[in-house]
């Protein structure tokens, strides 16, 4: 007995072969169990048996059972245990691992057979309220010779799925009101998920790998037979269950592509979090992996980043080298290649007096901004300054900054005093062709956290496009810092290649006189992305 208890405490593996329903081979008990047996069994024996909570999906597995409730020979005989397991030797031990209370019409127990150093076999057995045997099915099997637990059973309402983990198939049973198990004809591919009470759809989807669609004209979804069952849009996030082992040959615009197929969830909104342990076949499709952006990999190089937003939508990280060539550089190696340096002129002193900024347009209109202060350790809370920039002809750029918020800019017409547009981010440095801007904004409390913005210009107005979030505090071993007195933040080498001077502050509430330089070369994929926004 001591050896048996020790083995059950040390169970760590899963696996072996499931059995068929017993109700075709087992005759219902006709013996009448006396009232004394029932009273002693229920008050004494069952009081130490765990009870299943069926208010949510339940997993029947040898991994979680208390298997110390061993039945006596008289109890085994009364419950027809030998007949259920078809064992009549004296080697096996039998017990009850779980009291499963489906309803008040019958009683259900997970009963087990233990053969020392060989196996643990679990069955779900149903009895009438007077303990006459009704039916049983195999629900879990633990092979002690290999320490593998191959079968587990998921219970949801009156549905049971006996999952063969090695074959990744589940046999579906329906529990009838009379306690009989009815085997269903469908055999589902089982998508194992933890039995968690998911509070949100995003929490549920986090079980799967998230991939981003890069097919510009949408990505067709097909079922297992190749039928068109839907499509994904450009930059849509897709939950991937698995990938095929073999690659398929695809001809796309005359080019030959070899790609695995991704097994995907067609409609995440159709997922039922209460039935989260498997996904209906109708909600599973296939798409070529080649039409996803490559996944992000934190390999310790200069592509490390912590967040990505495109067209105001936060996306799961992708491989940044899909969009740019990025590397740290020595600015001195590139100064003779600089094509364009935005020349911003601070003219605040000309227009501000006693915390009041007054702009006078050519038509005589006045535009007034006043610094403000709230009850805060920071004073003033909001301050204003103004610059002129040849990248924005005939405009005042009024800069104002509030604590814990991005910097913001108003574009005021020098001619009419009208508000022409607004921008959130760092100072907007215009590209040579004046079709995009680049800016950098640092978190007020934690300057180690900074965001690089790349936004497009349409008809003279900035359209928010792309945000790349870095957190230098987490990993900056690959960065070489240097001291510089150069005030410039952006150096344009061409309209698609620029160098950013980043502040070297690497901790929250820290300061630094160190800086480092990153060079970004925009790839065609990024330019195509801009066209679609």
C-alpha positions in Angstrom: 0.0 0.0 0.0 2.8 2.5 0.8 4.3 1.9 -2.6 1.0 2.6 -4.3 0.6 5.9 -2.5 4.2 6.9 -3.4 3.6 6.2 -7.1 0.4 8.3 -7.2 2.1 11.3 -5.6 4.9 11.2 -8.2 2.7 11.0 -11.3 4.0 13.5 -13.9 3.5 12.2 -17.4 0.5 11.5 -19.6 -0.6 9.0 -22.4 -1.7 5.5 -23.7 -4.7 4.0 -25.4 -8.4 4.7 -24.8 -11.1 2.0 -24.6 -14.7 1.8 -25.9 -18.0 2.3 -24.1 -19.0 -0.4 -21.7 -22.7 -0.3 -22.0 -22.8 -2.8 -24.9 -20.9 -5.4 -23.0 -22.0 -4.9 -19.4 -25.3 -6.2 -17.9 -27.1 -3.9 -15.5 -27.0 -5.1 -11.9 -30.2 -6.5 -10.6 -29.0 -7.1 -7.1 -30.6 -4.9 -4.4 -28.1 -3.1 -2.1 -29.2 -2.9 1.5 -29.8 0.4 3.2 -27.0 -0.1 5.7 -24.4 -0.4 2.9 -25.7 2.8 1.2 -25.7 4.8 4.5 -22.1 3.7 5.4 -20.9 4.2 1.8 -22.3 7.7 1.4 -21.5 8.9 4.9 -18.1 7.4 5.4 -16.5 6.5 2.1 -17.8 9.2 -0.2 -17.2 12.0 2.4 -13.4 11.8 1.5 -13.9 11.7 -2.3 -13.5 14.9 -4.2 -16.6 16.4 -6.0 -16.5 17.7 -9.5 -17.6 21.3 -10.2 -19.8 21.0 -13.3 -20.8 24.7 -13.5 -18.0 25.1 -16.0 -16.0 22.7 -18.3 -14.4 19.9 -16.3 -11.3 17.9 -17.1 -11.2 14.2 -16.0 -7.5 13.3 -15.8 -5.2 11.1 -13.7 -3.1 14.2 -13.2 -5.5 15.8 -10.7 -7.1 12.9 -8.8 -6.9 11.9 -5.2 -6.6 8.2 -5.6 -6.3 7.1 -2.0 -9.9 6.0 -1.7 -9.6 2.3 -2.2 -12.7 0.2 -2.2 -13.0 -2.9 -0.1 -13.9 -6.2 -1.7 -17.5 -5.9 -0.4 -17.8 -2.4 -1.8 -16.3 -3.5 -5.2 -18.7 -6.4 -5.4 -21.7 -4.2 -4.5 -20.7 -1.6 -7.2 -20.0 -4.3 -9.9 -16.4 -3.0 -10.1 -14.9 -6.3 -11.3 -17.5 -6.6 -14.0 -17.0 -3.0 -15.2 -13.2 -3.5 -15.5 -13.5 -7.2 -16.5 -10.9 -8.1 -13.9 -11.4 -11.0 -11.5 -7.9 -11.5 -10.3 -6.6 -10.5 -6.8 -3.7 -8.4 -8.1 -5.6 -5.2 -9.1 -6.8 -2.6 -6.6 -9.9 -0.6 -7.2 -11.1 2.8 -5.9 -13.1 6.0 -6.5 -11.2 9.1 -7.6 -14.1 11.6 -8.2 -17.8 12.1 -7.4 -19.4 13.6 -10.5 -22.8 15.0 -9.8 -24.5 15.5 -13.2 -28.0 15.5 -11.8 -30.3 13.9 -9.2 -31.5 11.1 -11.5 -28.4 8.9 -11.0 -25.0 8.8 -9.5 -21.7 9.1 -11.3 -18.2 8.2 -10.1 -14.8 8.1 -11.7 -13.6 4.6 -10.6 -10.1 3.3 -11.1 -8.2 0.1 -11.5 -4.6 0.1 -10.2 -2.1 -2.5 -11.3 1.2 -1.9 -9.5 4.0 -0.8 -11.8 1.7 -1.3 -14.8 -1.2 1.0 -15.2 -4.0 3.2 -13.9 -7.2 2.9 -15.7 -10.1 5.3 -15.0 -13.7 4.8 -16.0 -16.8 7.0 -15.5 -19.5 4.7 -14.1 -23.2 5.6 -13.6 -25.5 4.0 -11.1 -29.1 4.5 -10.1 -29.7 6.2 -6.8 -29.9 2.7 -5.3 -26.5 1.9 -6.8 -27.6 -0.4 -9.5 -25.0 -0.2 -12.3 -26.2 1.6 -15.5 -23.2 2.3 -17.9 -19.5 3.2 -18.0 -16.9 4.5 -20.4 -13.1 4.8 -20.3 -12.1 8.4 -19.4 -8.3 8.3 -18.6 -5.4 5.9 -18.8 -2.0 6.2 -17.2 0.7 3.8 -18.3 3.1 3.3 -15.4 5.7 1.5 -17.5 6.3 4.7 -19.6 4.8 7.3 -17.3 2.5 8.5 -20.1 -1.1 9.6 -19.7 -2.6 9.4 -23.2 -6.3 9.8 -22.6 -8.2 12.6 -20.8 -11.9 13.5 -20.8 -13.5 16.9 -21.1 -17.0 17.2 -19.7 -19.3 20.1 -20.6 -23.0 19.9 -19.6 -24.1 16.5 -21.1 -21.2 16.3 -23.6 -18.1 14.2 -23.0 -15.0 14.2 -25.2 -12.5 11.4 -24.6 -9.3 12.9 -25.9 -6.5 10.6 -27.3 -3.6 13.0 -26.9 -1.3 10.9 -29.0 -3.7 10.9 -32.0 -5.1 14.3 -31.2 -8.6 12.9 -31.7 -11.6 13.0 -29.4 -14.5 10.5 -29.2 -17.7 12.4 -28.5 -20.3 10.9 -26.1 -23.7 12.2 -25.2 -24.9 11.5 -21.6 -28.6 10.6 -21.8 -31.1 11.5 -19.0 -31.2 7.8 -18.0 -27.5 7.6 -17.4 -26.5 5.8 -20.6 -23.6 7.0 -22.7 -24.4 7.4 -26.4 -21.4 7.5 -28.7 -21.7 10.2 -31.4 -20.6 9.6 -35.0 -18.4 12.7 -35.2 -14.7 12.4 -34.4 -13.2 15.8 -33.8 -9.6 17.0 -34.0 -9.0 18.2 -30.5 -7.5 21.6 -29.9 -6.4 21.4 -26.3 -6.7 24.6 -24.3 -6.5 25.1 -20.6 -9.8 25.0 -18.8 -9.9 28.6 -17.7 -12.8 30.9 -17.2 -11.7 33.4 -19.8 -12.9 36.9 -19.0 -12.2 38.4 -22.4 -11.9 37.3 -26.0 -8.3 38.6 -26.2 -7.4 36.6 -23.1 -8.8 33.5 -24.9 -7.0 34.3 -28.1 -3.7 34.6 -26.3 -3.6 30.8 -26.3 -2.7 31.0 -30.0 0.1 32.4 -32.0 -0.9 35.8 -33.4 0.1 36.6 -37.0 -0.4 39.8 -39.1 -1.7 39.6 -42.7 0.5 41.3 -45.3 -1.5 40.4 -48.3 -2.6 43.7 -49.7 -5.7 42.4 -51.6 -7.0 40.3 -48.7 -6.1 36.7 -47.9 -8.6 34.0 -48.9 -9.4 31.4 -46.2 -10.1 27.8 -47.4 -11.5 24.8 -45.5 -9.9 21.4 -45.5 -11.4 20.6 -48.9 -10.1 23.8 -50.5 -13.4 25.6 -50.6 -13.3 29.4 -50.1 -14.9 30.1 -46.7 -13.9 33.8 -46.1 -11.0 36.2 -46.1 -8.8 38.3 -43.9 -8.0 42.0 -44.5 -4.7 43.6 -44.8 -3.0 44.1 -41.3 -5.7 41.9 -39.7 -4.5 39.8 -36.7 -5.1 36.1 -37.1 -5.0 33.4 -34.5 -3.0 30.4 -35.7 -3.7 26.9 -34.2 -1.0 25.0 -36.0 1.0 24.6 -39.3 1.1 21.8 -41.8 4.3 19.9 -42.0 4.6 20.0 -45.8 4.9 23.1 -48.0 2.6 24.0 -50.9 3.8 25.4 -54.2 2.1 28.8 -54.9 2.4 30.9 -58.1 1.8 34.6 -57.2 2.2 37.2 -60.0 4.5 34.9 -61.9 6.7 34.1 -58.8 6.9 30.7 -57.3 6.4 30.6 -53.5 6.7 27.5 -51.3 4.7 27.9 -48.1 3.3 25.9 -45.2 -0.4 26.2 -44.6 -1.5 27.8 -41.3 -4.4 26.3 -39.5 -6.4 29.3 -38.4 -9.5 30.4 -36.5 -11.9 31.9 -39.1 -14.0 34.0 -36.8 -12.7 34.7 -33.2 -16.0 36.2 -32.3 -17.7 32.8 -32.8 -15.4 31.2 -30.2 -17.3 30.2 -27.1 -15.2 30.7 -24.0 -17.4 28.2 -22.0 -16.4 25.5 -24.5 -12.8 26.6 -24.8 -11.3 23.2 -24.9 -12.1 22.5 -28.5 -13.0 24.6 -31.6 -15.8 23.6 -34.0 -14.6 22.4 -37.4 -16.7 25.1 -39.1 -14.5 27.8 -37.5 -11.2 26.3 -38.7 -9.6 27.3 -42.0 -6.3 27.3 -43.8 -4.2 30.0 -45.4 -0.6 30.1 -46.7 1.9 31.3 -44.1 3.8 33.2 -46.7 1.1 35.9 -46.7 1.7 36.8 -43.0 4.4 39.1 -41.8 7.3 37.2 -40.3 6.9 36.8 -36.5 8.9 39.0 -34.1 11.9 37.3 -32.5 13.7 38.8 -29.5 17.2 37.6 -30.4 19.0 40.4 -28.6 19.9 42.5 -31.7 19.0 46.1 -32.7 15.6 45.1 -33.9 14.3 44.7 -30.4 11.2 46.8 -29.7 8.2 46.6 -27.3 5.2 47.8 -29.2 3.9 48.5 -32.7 0.9 50.6 -33.8 -0.1 51.0 -37.5 -3.0 53.3 -38.5 -3.9 53.7 -34.8 -4.3 50.0 -34.3 -1.9 48.2 -31.9 -0.6 45.1 -33.6 1.2 42.0 -32.4 4.9 42.5 -33.0 6.3 41.5 -36.3 9.9 41.1 -37.6 10.9 44.7 -37.9 13.3 43.9 -40.8 10.1 43.4 -42.9 9.7 47.2 -42.9 13.2 48.6 -42.4 16.9 48.0 -42.4 18.0 49.3 -39.0 21.4 49.6 -37.4 23.3 51.6 -34.9 25.8 54.0 -36.5 28.5 56.6 -35.8 27.0 59.9 -37.0 30.5 61.0 -38.0 30.5 58.4 -40.7 27.4 59.9 -42.3 27.6 63.6 -42.0 29.0 64.1 -45.5 25.9 62.1 -46.8 23.3 64.3 -45.1 20.9 65.5 -47.8 18.5 67.5 -45.7 18.4 68.8 -42.1 15.1 70.4 -41.0 15.9 73.9 -39.8 13.4 74.8 -37.0 13.6 78.3 -35.6 12.4 78.9 -32.0 10.6 82.3 -32.1 8.9 82.0 -28.7 10.6 85.1 -27.3 9.1 87.2 -30.0 5.5 86.3 -29.1 5.4 85.3 -25.4 5.2 87.5 -22.4 4.3 86.6 -18.7 3.3 83.1 -19.6 1.0 84.3 -22.4 1.8 83.5 -26.1 0.1 85.9 -28.5 0.3 85.2 -32.3 -0.6 88.0 -34.7 -1.7 86.9 -38.2 -1.2 89.0 -41.3 -4.9 89.8 -41.4 -4.8 91.2 -37.8 -6.3 88.2 -36.1 -4.8 87.3 -32.6 -4.4 83.8 -31.4 -3.7 83.5 -27.6 -2.3 80.6 -25.6 -1.7 80.8 -21.8 0.4 78.5 -19.6 -1.8 76.7 -17.1 -1.1 75.2 -13.7 -3.1 72.6 -11.8 -2.7 71.2 -8.3 0.4 69.2 -9.0 4.0 68.8 -8.1 4.7 70.0 -11.6 4.3 73.8 -12.3 3.3 75.0 -14.8 1.4 71.9 -16.0 1.1 73.0 -19.6 3.5 75.4 -21.3 3.5 76.8 -24.8 6.3 77.7 -27.3 6.3 78.5 -31.0 8.6 77.7 -33.9 8.8 78.3 -37.6 9.8 75.5 -40.0 10.3 75.8 -43.8 8.8 72.3 -44.0 5.5 74.0 -43.1 5.3 77.2 -45.1 3.2 80.0 -43.8 2.5 78.3 -40.5 3.2 78.8 -36.8 4.0 75.5 -35.0 2.6 76.0 -31.5 4.1 73.4 -29.2 2.4 72.6 -25.9 3.3 69.8 -23.4 1.3 68.3 -20.6 2.7 66.0 -18.0 2.1 62.3 -18.8 1.0 63.0 -22.3 2.5 63.1 -25.8 3.8 66.5 -27.0 1.2 68.2 -29.2 1.4 70.8 -31.9 -1.1 73.2 -33.4 -0.5 74.4 -37.0 -1.7 78.0 -37.2 -1.9 79.9 -40.5 0.4 83.0 -40.4 -1.9 84.6 -42.9 -5.3 84.1 -41.3 -4.7 82.8 -37.8 -6.8 79.7 -38.5 -6.1 76.3 -37.0 -4.9 74.2 -40.0 -4.2 70.9 -38.2 -2.8 69.3 -35.0 -0.2 66.7 -34.3 0.6 64.4 -31.3 4.2 63.2 -30.9 7.6 64.7 -30.9 8.7 67.6 -33.0 7.6 66.7 -36.6 10.7 66.7 -38.9 9.6 66.9 -42.5 11.2 64.6 -45.1 13.0 66.1 -48.2 10.0 65.5 -50.5 7.6 66.7 -47.8 5.5 63.6 -47.9 6.2 62.3 -44.4 7.4 63.4 -41.0 9.5 61.6 -38.3 9.4 62.5 -34.6 10.5 61.1 -31.2 8.6 61.4 -27.9 10.0 60.4 -24.5 7.9 59.4 -21.5 8.0 62.1 -18.8 8.7 59.8 -15.9 10.5 57.1 -17.7 12.6 58.6 -20.6 13.9 55.1 -21.2 10.5 54.5 -22.8 10.3 56.3 -26.1 8.2 56.2 -29.3 9.4 56.8 -32.8 6.6 58.1 -35.1 6.7 58.0 -38.9 3.6 59.7 -40.3 2.6 60.6 -43.9 1.6 64.1 -45.2 -1.4 64.4 -47.4 -2.5 67.8 -48.8 -0.3 69.5 -46.2 -1.8 67.7 -43.3 -0.1 65.0 -41.2 -1.9 61.6 -41.1 -1.0 59.4 -38.1 0.5 56.3 -39.5 3.2 54.4 -37.6 4.4 54.2 -34.0 7.3 52.1 -32.8 7.7 51.8 -29.0 11.1 51.1 -27.4 11.8 50.5 -23.7 15.5 50.9 -23.3 15.4 50.0 -19.6 14.8 46.3 -20.4 17.7 45.6 -22.8 20.4 48.0 -24.1 23.5 45.8 -23.9 23.9 46.1 -27.7 23.9 50.0 -27.6 27.0 52.1 -27.7 26.5 55.5 -26.0 28.4 58.7 -26.8 28.4 62.3 -25.6 27.5 65.0 -28.1 26.5 68.7 -28.1 24.7 68.4 -31.4 21.1 69.6 -31.1 19.8 68.0 -34.2 17.5 64.9 -33.8 17.0 63.8 -37.4 19.4 63.6 -40.3 17.9 62.8 -43.7 20.2 60.8 -46.1 17.4 60.4 -48.6 13.6 60.5 -48.6 13.6 56.9 -47.4 16.7 56.8 -45.2 17.3 58.8 -42.0 19.3 58.8 -38.8 17.7 59.4 -35.4 19.6 60.7 -32.4 18.1 59.0 -29.3 18.6 60.3 -25.8 20.5 57.8 -23.7 18.4 57.9 -20.5 18.0 54.2 -19.6 16.0 54.2 -16.4 12.9 55.8 -14.9 13.4 59.2 -13.3 16.9 59.4 -14.8 18.9 61.9 -16.8 21.7 61.4 -19.2 24.2 63.4 -21.3 24.7 60.3 -23.5 23.1 59.6 -26.9 23.1 57.0 -29.6 22.2 57.0 -33.3 20.0 54.6 -35.3 19.8 54.6 -39.0 16.5 53.5 -40.6 16.2 52.6 -44.3 12.6 52.3 -45.3 11.7 49.2 -47.4 9.2 48.8 -50.1 6.8 47.0 -47.8 6.5 50.0 -45.6 6.0 52.4 -48.5 3.1 50.1 -49.7 1.7 50.2 -46.2 1.7 54.0 -46.3 -0.2 53.9 -49.6 -3.0 51.9 -48.1 -3.6 54.3 -45.2 
